[in-house]
Amino acid sequence: MRDYLITIGFESFVEVDHSLAFRHADSEVVVTLTTNEDSDLVRPADFLSIKFRLESEGLISDNAVAELNQGKLPIAS
């Protein structure tokens, strides 16, 4: 998820305890992602929150939303 966010224009700007915050440079949208040292898996709550923000802010295409709905990370364009 980190790589995907960076690919679509987000940058990591702060890490606090077990959370990373990412800011989208053009829109100033901020999303957070919980880090997990034991796994590269994204927590379902983080996944849904990020998907909702990206979709509601118009930062991803309908095709990307469909892929996220299937639990897949879309290919950034």
Secondary structure as UniProt FT lines:
FT   HELIX           2..7
FT   TURN            8..9
FT   STRAND          10..16
FT   TURN            17..18
FT   STRAND          19..24
FT   TURN            25..27
FT   STRAND          30..34
FT   TURN            37..38
FT   HELIX           44..56
FT   TURN            57..58
FT   HELIX           62..69
FT   TURN            70..71
//
